[in-house]
Amino acid sequence: MISSLAKLALLFAGLSLLAIGGANSVVPEMQRVTVDVEHWMSGRDFLDLFAISRLAPGPGSLIVTLIGQHVAGPVGALVATLAMFGPSCLLVYIAAKLWHRARDASWRDTAERGLAPVAVGLVFASALALTRGTETAWAAYALTALATAALTATEVHPLIVLAAGGAAGVALHL
Amino acid sequence: MAGARGAGDRVTASRTAPPSPSLREIALVFLSIGVQSFGGGLSSWVRREVVQRRGWLEEQAFLSGLALCQITPGPNAVNLAVFVGATLRGRAGALAALAGMLIVPVIIVFALGAAFTTLRDAVWIESLMAGIGAAAIGLNFATALRMTRRGVRTPGGALVVIAATVSVGWLGVPLPLALVILLPASLACAVWRR
């Protein structure tokens, strides 16, 4: 029990600091270790946990909470969650502090203007990569295009668009 | 929450003293994001609540913070909660935003996990999530378009946006490699335009 908790902590603390570009980038490694190396679960179990984490709102990275729960119960869930979020949160907190401390520096505004296009480009990129990775049917492309148009041209609440998307998905058997 | 006014992007255009929301307000806003953000697209929700509707951060400050969160490792949305919370109210703000965003999704994930063996056999769940996912991707595209309109003001910046979109989003170039090229290029553009 203790050793599986320690393994969970080590695994996710390591992945926390490797997850450049977000938690999605380390899901394959999570799968490899939990299924093939530690034999904590079958491949099917892993896919089930992944699917559950997608059903819930909030960050997709909560799959780690479910893996922890599966391996070592509620304590495992807590350990896995803290290990996954702790190191990266601490790092970004320190970065935010340093960034804030430099708010009056003469280079700060220039740096902000240089960083902004990178952030925008990466949001486009992740939307594009998700489209290419998850959508194969024309109906899905059309849904994405319609949602983009509605949310760009109007001030409709995103939740309404998500609900409409879900309803269309069921109606069209996506 | 306090958003019945349905404010558009214009609200943040006026430069006033930065507001200092209470810890409770921060926690509640991120709680509402955690409850509503089905299908992903957390950064879009954070921008909508923090920049567009409440004007707690200006577009450029938000975007540079978002870039920092994308560059540093870890789940982007969780990083963003920490960044926004820390910027508004320091350590306590970071914890308030983080706890607010995670508490409801964690409870839901556990509840779903308990019910999943029944859920797994319902075919329509997959269709439902595919539809929500497709709409959530649209939310990300729409947010990126709004960000472009307000946060990208130079031809160089526009080129960086296009280069990042194509290289990472279409060609699948690994993010660290893309950043090594794009970050210096974008910063150089900003220096040059100063």
HADDOCK unambig.tbl for C-alpha pairs under 7 A between the chains (distance, minus, plus):
assign (segid A and resid 16 and name CA) (segid B and resid 73 and name CA) 6.61 0.50 0.50
assign (segid A and resid 16 and name CA) (segid B and resid 74 and name CA) 5.06 0.50 0.50
assign (segid A and resid 17 and name CA) (segid B and resid 73 and name CA) 5.22 0.50 0.50
assign (segid A and resid 17 and name CA) (segid B and resid 74 and name CA) 6.12 0.50 0.50
assign (segid A and resid 18 and name CA) (segid B and resid 73 and name CA) 5.98 0.50 0.50
assign (segid A and resid 19 and name CA) (segid B and resid 73 and name CA) 4.81 0.50 0.50
assign (segid A and resid 19 and name CA) (segid B and resid 74 and name CA) 4.85 0.50 0.50
assign (segid A and resid 19 and name CA) (segid B and resid 75 and name CA) 6.99 0.50 0.50
assign (segid A and resid 20 and name CA) (segid B and resid 71 and name CA) 6.59 0.50 0.50
assign (segid A and resid 20 and name CA) (segid B and resid 72 and name CA) 6.31 0.50 0.50
assign (segid A and resid 20 and name CA) (segid B and resid 73 and name CA) 4.10 0.50 0.50
assign (segid A and resid 20 and name CA) (segid B and resid 74 and name CA) 6.19 0.50 0.50
assign (segid A and resid 21 and name CA) (segid B and resid 70 and name CA) 5.60 0.50 0.50
assign (segid A and resid 21 and name CA) (segid B and resid 71 and name CA) 6.81 0.50 0.50
assign (segid A and resid 21 and name CA) (segid B and resid 73 and name CA) 6.59 0.50 0.50
assign (segid A and resid 21 and name CA) (segid B and resid 175 and name CA) 6.56 0.50 0.50
assign (segid A and resid 22 and name CA) (segid B and resid 73 and name CA) 6.70 0.50 0.50
assign (segid A and resid 22 and name CA) (segid B and resid 74 and name CA) 5.38 0.50 0.50
assign (segid A and resid 22 and name CA) (segid B and resid 75 and name CA) 4.25 0.50 0.50
assign (segid A and resid 22 and name CA) (segid B and resid 76 and name CA) 5.09 0.50 0.50
assign (segid A and resid 23 and name CA) (segid B and resid 74 and name CA) 6.01 0.50 0.50
assign (segid A and resid 23 and name CA) (segid B and resid 75 and name CA) 4.69 0.50 0.50
assign (segid A and resid 52 and name CA) (segid B and resid 109 and name CA) 6.71 0.50 0.50
assign (segid A and resid 52 and name CA) (segid B and resid 112 and name CA) 6.46 0.50 0.50
assign (segid A and resid 52 and name CA) (segid B and resid 113 and name CA) 6.40 0.50 0.50
assign (segid A and resid 53 and name CA) (segid B and resid 109 and name CA) 6.25 0.50 0.50
assign (segid A and resid 54 and name CA) (segid B and resid 39 and name CA) 6.59 0.50 0.50
assign (segid A and resid 55 and name CA) (segid B and resid 129 and name CA) 6.87 0.50 0.50
assign (segid A and resid 56 and name CA) (segid B and resid 38 and name CA) 6.44 0.50 0.50
assign (segid A and resid 56 and name CA) (segid B and resid 105 and name CA) 6.11 0.50 0.50
assign (segid A and resid 56 and name CA) (segid B and resid 108 and name CA) 6.11 0.50 0.50
assign (segid A and resid 56 and name CA) (segid B and resid 109 and name CA) 5.75 0.50 0.50
assign (segid A and resid 57 and name CA) (segid B and resid 34 and name CA) 6.16 0.50 0.50
assign (segid A and resid 57 and name CA) (segid B and resid 35 and name CA) 6.04 0.50 0.50
assign (segid A and resid 57 and name CA) (segid B and resid 36 and name CA) 6.28 0.50 0.50
assign (segid A and resid 57 and name CA) (segid B and resid 37 and name CA) 4.87 0.50 0.50
assign (segid A and resid 57 and name CA) (segid B and resid 38 and name CA) 4.12 0.50 0.50
assign (segid A and resid 57 and name CA) (segid B and resid 39 and name CA) 6.54 0.50 0.50
assign (segid A and resid 57 and name CA) (segid B and resid 105 and name CA) 5.69 0.50 0.50
assign (segid A and resid 58 and name CA) (segid B and resid 34 and name CA) 4.66 0.50 0.50
assign (segid A and resid 58 and name CA) (segid B and resid 35 and name CA) 6.87 0.50 0.50
assign (segid A and resid 58 and name CA) (segid B and resid 37 and name CA) 5.49 0.50 0.50
assign (segid A and resid 58 and name CA) (segid B and resid 38 and name CA) 6.71 0.50 0.50
assign (segid A and resid 58 and name CA) (segid B and resid 40 and name CA) 6.86 0.50 0.50
assign (segid A and resid 58 and name CA) (segid B and resid 42 and name CA) 6.93 0.50 0.50
assign (segid A and resid 58 and name CA) (segid B and resid 102 and name CA) 6.93 0.50 0.50
assign (segid A and resid 58 and name CA) (segid B and resid 105 and name CA) 5.41 0.50 0.50
assign (segid A and resid 59 and name CA) (segid B and resid 40 and name CA) 6.75 0.50 0.50
assign (segid A and resid 59 and name CA) (segid B and resid 42 and name CA) 6.88 0.50 0.50
assign (segid A and resid 59 and name CA) (segid B and resid 77 and name CA) 6.39 0.50 0.50
assign (segid A and resid 60 and name CA) (segid B and resid 40 and name CA) 6.79 0.50 0.50
assign (segid A and resid 61 and name CA) (segid B and resid 75 and name CA) 6.54 0.50 0.50
assign (segid A and resid 88 and name CA) (segid B and resid 73 and name CA) 5.96 0.50 0.50
assign (segid A and resid 88 and name CA) (segid B and resid 74 and name CA) 5.05 0.50 0.50
assign (segid A and resid 89 and name CA) (segid B and resid 79 and name CA) 5.86 0.50 0.50
assign (segid A and resid 89 and name CA) (segid B and resid 82 and name CA) 6.55 0.50 0.50
assign (segid A and resid 92 and name CA) (segid B and resid 69 and name CA) 6.72 0.50 0.50
assign (segid A and resid 92 and name CA) (segid B and resid 72 and name CA) 6.60 0.50 0.50
assign (segid A and resid 92 and name CA) (segid B and resid 79 and name CA) 6.21 0.50 0.50
assign (segid A and resid 92 and name CA) (segid B and resid 83 and name CA) 6.66 0.50 0.50
assign (segid A and resid 93 and name CA) (segid B and resid 82 and name CA) 6.32 0.50 0.50
assign (segid A and resid 93 and name CA) (segid B and resid 83 and name CA) 6.33 0.50 0.50
assign (segid A and resid 93 and name CA) (segid B and resid 86 and name CA) 6.81 0.50 0.50
assign (segid A and resid 96 and name CA) (segid B and resid 83 and name CA) 5.75 0.50 0.50
assign (segid A and resid 96 and name CA) (segid B and resid 86 and name CA) 6.69 0.50 0.50
assign (segid A and resid 96 and name CA) (segid B and resid 87 and name CA) 6.80 0.50 0.50
assign (segid A and resid 100 and name CA) (segid B and resid 87 and name CA) 6.88 0.50 0.50
assign (segid A and resid 110 and name CA) (segid B and resid 190 and name CA) 5.68 0.50 0.50
assign (segid A and resid 110 and name CA) (segid B and resid 191 and name CA) 6.15 0.50 0.50
assign (segid A and resid 111 and name CA) (segid B and resid 187 and name CA) 6.30 0.50 0.50
assign (segid A and resid 112 and name CA) (segid B and resid 60 and name CA) 6.50 0.50 0.50
assign (segid A and resid 112 and name CA) (segid B and resid 61 and name CA) 6.73 0.50 0.50
assign (segid A and resid 112 and name CA) (segid B and resid 64 and name CA) 5.11 0.50 0.50
assign (segid A and resid 113 and name CA) (segid B and resid 60 and name CA) 6.95 0.50 0.50
assign (segid A and resid 113 and name CA) (segid B and resid 190 and name CA) 5.91 0.50 0.50
assign (segid A and resid 114 and name CA) (segid B and resid 186 and name CA) 4.96 0.50 0.50
assign (segid A and resid 114 and name CA) (segid B and resid 187 and name CA) 4.22 0.50 0.50
assign (segid A and resid 114 and name CA) (segid B and resid 189 and name CA) 6.91 0.50 0.50
assign (segid A and resid 114 and name CA) (segid B and resid 190 and name CA) 5.00 0.50 0.50
assign (segid A and resid 115 and name CA) (segid B and resid 64 and name CA) 5.06 0.50 0.50
assign (segid A and resid 115 and name CA) (segid B and resid 67 and name CA) 5.98 0.50 0.50
assign (segid A and resid 115 and name CA) (segid B and resid 186 and name CA) 6.90 0.50 0.50
assign (segid A and resid 115 and name CA) (segid B and resid 187 and name CA) 6.85 0.50 0.50
assign (segid A and resid 116 and name CA) (segid B and resid 60 and name CA) 6.39 0.50 0.50
assign (segid A and resid 116 and name CA) (segid B and resid 63 and name CA) 4.87 0.50 0.50
assign (segid A and resid 116 and name CA) (segid B and resid 64 and name CA) 5.00 0.50 0.50
assign (segid A and resid 116 and name CA) (segid B and resid 67 and name CA) 6.73 0.50 0.50
assign (segid A and resid 116 and name CA) (segid B and resid 151 and name CA) 6.40 0.50 0.50
assign (segid A and resid 117 and name CA) (segid B and resid 152 and name CA) 5.96 0.50 0.50
assign (segid A and resid 117 and name CA) (segid B and resid 157 and name CA) 5.35 0.50 0.50
assign (segid A and resid 117 and name CA) (segid B and resid 160 and name CA) 6.10 0.50 0.50
assign (segid A and resid 117 and name CA) (segid B and resid 161 and name CA) 5.41 0.50 0.50
assign (segid A and resid 118 and name CA) (segid B and resid 67 and name CA) 6.49 0.50 0.50
assign (segid A and resid 118 and name CA) (segid B and resid 160 and name CA) 6.50 0.50 0.50
assign (segid A and resid 118 and name CA) (segid B and resid 161 and name CA) 6.19 0.50 0.50
assign (segid A and resid 118 and name CA) (segid B and resid 164 and name CA) 6.87 0.50 0.50
assign (segid A and resid 118 and name CA) (segid B and resid 183 and name CA) 6.94 0.50 0.50
assign (segid A and resid 119 and name CA) (segid B and resid 63 and name CA) 6.01 0.50 0.50
assign (segid A and resid 119 and name CA) (segid B and resid 64 and name CA) 6.97 0.50 0.50
assign (segid A and resid 119 and name CA) (segid B and resid 66 and name CA) 6.02 0.50 0.50
assign (segid A and resid 119 and name CA) (segid B and resid 67 and name CA) 4.53 0.50 0.50
assign (segid A and resid 120 and name CA) (segid B and resid 144 and name CA) 5.79 0.50 0.50
assign (segid A and resid 120 and name CA) (segid B and resid 147 and name CA) 6.39 0.50 0.50
assign (segid A and resid 120 and name CA) (segid B and resid 148 and name CA) 6.60 0.50 0.50
assign (segid A and resid 120 and name CA) (segid B and resid 161 and name CA) 6.25 0.50 0.50
assign (segid A and resid 121 and name CA) (segid B and resid 160 and name CA) 6.98 0.50 0.50
assign (segid A and resid 121 and name CA) (segid B and resid 161 and name CA) 4.04 0.50 0.50
assign (segid A and resid 121 and name CA) (segid B and resid 162 and name CA) 6.49 0.50 0.50
assign (segid A and resid 121 and name CA) (segid B and resid 164 and name CA) 4.92 0.50 0.50
assign (segid A and resid 121 and name CA) (segid B and resid 165 and name CA) 5.15 0.50 0.50
assign (segid A and resid 122 and name CA) (segid B and resid 164 and name CA) 6.02 0.50 0.50
assign (segid A and resid 122 and name CA) (segid B and resid 165 and name CA) 6.28 0.50 0.50
assign (segid A and resid 123 and name CA) (segid B and resid 140 and name CA) 6.79 0.50 0.50
assign (segid A and resid 123 and name CA) (segid B and resid 144 and name CA) 5.96 0.50 0.50
assign (segid A and resid 124 and name CA) (segid B and resid 141 and name CA) 6.09 0.50 0.50
assign (segid A and resid 124 and name CA) (segid B and resid 144 and name CA) 5.84 0.50 0.50
assign (segid A and resid 124 and name CA) (segid B and resid 165 and name CA) 5.53 0.50 0.50
assign (segid A and resid 125 and name CA) (segid B and resid 164 and name CA) 6.54 0.50 0.50
assign (segid A and resid 125 and name CA) (segid B and resid 165 and name CA) 4.21 0.50 0.50
assign (segid A and resid 125 and name CA) (segid B and resid 166 and name CA) 6.93 0.50 0.50
assign (segid A and resid 125 and name CA) (segid B and resid 168 and name CA) 5.68 0.50 0.50
assign (segid A and resid 125 and name CA) (segid B and resid 169 and name CA) 3.81 0.50 0.50
assign (segid A and resid 126 and name CA) (segid B and resid 169 and name CA) 5.86 0.50 0.50
assign (segid A and resid 127 and name CA) (segid B and resid 137 and name CA) 5.50 0.50 0.50
assign (segid A and resid 127 and name CA) (segid B and resid 140 and name CA) 5.91 0.50 0.50
assign (segid A and resid 127 and name CA) (segid B and resid 141 and name CA) 6.13 0.50 0.50
assign (segid A and resid 128 and name CA) (segid B and resid 169 and name CA) 5.19 0.50 0.50
assign (segid A and resid 128 and name CA) (segid B and resid 170 and name CA) 6.81 0.50 0.50
assign (segid A and resid 129 and name CA) (segid B and resid 169 and name CA) 4.62 0.50 0.50
assign (segid A and resid 129 and name CA) (segid B and resid 170 and name CA) 6.41 0.50 0.50
assign (segid A and resid 140 and name CA) (segid B and resid 134 and name CA) 5.93 0.50 0.50
assign (segid A and resid 143 and name CA) (segid B and resid 134 and name CA) 6.04 0.50 0.50
assign (segid A and resid 143 and name CA) (segid B and resid 135 and name CA) 6.18 0.50 0.50
assign (segid A and resid 144 and name CA) (segid B and resid 134 and name CA) 4.98 0.50 0.50
assign (segid A and resid 144 and name CA) (segid B and resid 135 and name CA) 5.17 0.50 0.50
assign (segid A and resid 144 and name CA) (segid B and resid 137 and name CA) 6.17 0.50 0.50
assign (segid A and resid 144 and name CA) (segid B and resid 138 and name CA) 4.58 0.50 0.50
assign (segid A and resid 145 and name CA) (segid B and resid 138 and name CA) 6.31 0.50 0.50
assign (segid A and resid 147 and name CA) (segid B and resid 135 and name CA) 5.36 0.50 0.50
assign (segid A and resid 147 and name CA) (segid B and resid 138 and name CA) 4.85 0.50 0.50
assign (segid A and resid 147 and name CA) (segid B and resid 139 and name CA) 6.56 0.50 0.50
assign (segid A and resid 148 and name CA) (segid B and resid 138 and name CA) 4.20 0.50 0.50
assign (segid A and resid 148 and name CA) (segid B and resid 139 and name CA) 5.90 0.50 0.50
assign (segid A and resid 148 and name CA) (segid B and resid 141 and name CA) 5.90 0.50 0.50
assign (segid A and resid 148 and name CA) (segid B and resid 142 and name CA) 4.90 0.50 0.50
assign (segid A and resid 151 and name CA) (segid B and resid 139 and name CA) 6.55 0.50 0.50
assign (segid A and resid 151 and name CA) (segid B and resid 142 and name CA) 5.74 0.50 0.50
assign (segid A and resid 152 and name CA) (segid B and resid 142 and name CA) 5.06 0.50 0.50
assign (segid A and resid 155 and name CA) (segid B and resid 8 and name CA) 6.84 0.50 0.50
assign (segid A and resid 159 and name CA) (segid B and resid 36 and name CA) 6.71 0.50 0.50
assign (segid A and resid 161 and name CA) (segid B and resid 135 and name CA) 6.56 0.50 0.50
assign (segid A and resid 162 and name CA) (segid B and resid 132 and name CA) 5.16 0.50 0.50
assign (segid A and resid 162 and name CA) (segid B and resid 135 and name CA) 5.42 0.50 0.50
assign (segid A and resid 162 and name CA) (segid B and resid 136 and name CA) 6.43 0.50 0.50
assign (segid A and resid 163 and name CA) (segid B and resid 132 and name CA) 6.81 0.50 0.50
assign (segid A and resid 165 and name CA) (segid B and resid 131 and name CA) 4.61 0.50 0.50
assign (segid A and resid 165 and name CA) (segid B and resid 132 and name CA) 4.93 0.50 0.50
assign (segid A and resid 165 and name CA) (segid B and resid 134 and name CA) 6.92 0.50 0.50
assign (segid A and resid 165 and name CA) (segid B and resid 135 and name CA) 5.28 0.50 0.50
assign (segid A and resid 166 and name CA) (segid B and resid 128 and name CA) 4.54 0.50 0.50
assign (segid A and resid 166 and name CA) (segid B and resid 129 and name CA) 6.34 0.50 0.50
assign (segid A and resid 166 and name CA) (segid B and resid 131 and name CA) 4.31 0.50 0.50
assign (segid A and resid 166 and name CA) (segid B and resid 132 and name CA) 4.47 0.50 0.50
assign (segid A and resid 167 and name CA) (segid B and resid 128 and name CA) 6.56 0.50 0.50
assign (segid A and resid 168 and name CA) (segid B and resid 131 and name CA) 6.19 0.50 0.50
assign (segid A and resid 169 and name CA) (segid B and resid 127 and name CA) 4.97 0.50 0.50
assign (segid A and resid 169 and name CA) (segid B and resid 128 and name CA) 5.13 0.50 0.50
assign (segid A and resid 169 and name CA) (segid B and resid 130 and name CA) 6.11 0.50 0.50
assign (segid A and resid 169 and name CA) (segid B and resid 131 and name CA) 3.94 0.50 0.50
assign (segid A and resid 170 and name CA) (segid B and resid 124 and name CA) 5.88 0.50 0.50
assign (segid A and resid 170 and name CA) (segid B and resid 127 and name CA) 4.92 0.50 0.50
assign (segid A and resid 170 and name CA) (segid B and resid 128 and name CA) 5.10 0.50 0.50
assign (segid A and resid 173 and name CA) (segid B and resid 127 and name CA) 5.44 0.50 0.50
assign (segid A and resid 174 and name CA) (segid B and resid 127 and name CA) 4.78 0.50 0.50
assign (segid A and resid 174 and name CA) (segid B and resid 130 and name CA) 6.18 0.50 0.50
assign (segid A and resid 174 and name CA) (segid B and resid 131 and name CA) 6.81 0.50 0.50
